[in-house]
């Protein structure tokens, strides 16, 4: 079974090929100096916003990732048509001088179908997340015989999202970056209707999470 997550390294590789942010990328190239400048400006703006958020958290004494038990409170209690598969899993690591992160995962099953939801808190990695946020906000789109992928607007403030839908297999994924601090990774094995994961994401208490 394929891993539907979008690696950070792939995000930055895609960033290098993004063109006009107002339309899907057609030739994989930046077509003008003005587009390159616009990309740079968005990257800088996103970085500055992430740093500002980080500084606000530091002033509050919030310098480590949330305990994974607290992250579990933001997992959906239920998913329509599915049942929880066991209890949520999680872990947390704090490394002085190197940052802090925590994560929690819950699976939901319906026969052979499975939905996995993972929430990750990288409280000390705002500069890395700001780059991904900038990428998602540029409207990247891609399609081939295997899959369609690109940014989607879920209408949730403070959230950018990237969706992958496979054509030949009933699989899809939706990755959210929340407030330059949290990743929410939703994976669907058994259904490639994008509305399934979008609906779940919209049902989650992301507004409260983004205020952390």
Secondary structure, DSSP 8 states (H G I E B T S, - for coil): -------HHHHHHHHTT---TTS--SSSS---HHHHHHHHHHHHHHHHHHHHHHHHHHHTT--S---HHHHGGGS-S--TT-EE-SS-EEEEEEETTTEEEEEEEEEEEETTEEEEEEEEEETT-HHHHHHHHHHHTTT-EEE-SSEEEEEE--S-TTEEEEEEEESSSSEEEEEEEETTTEEEEEEEES---HHHHHHHHHHS-HHHHHT-
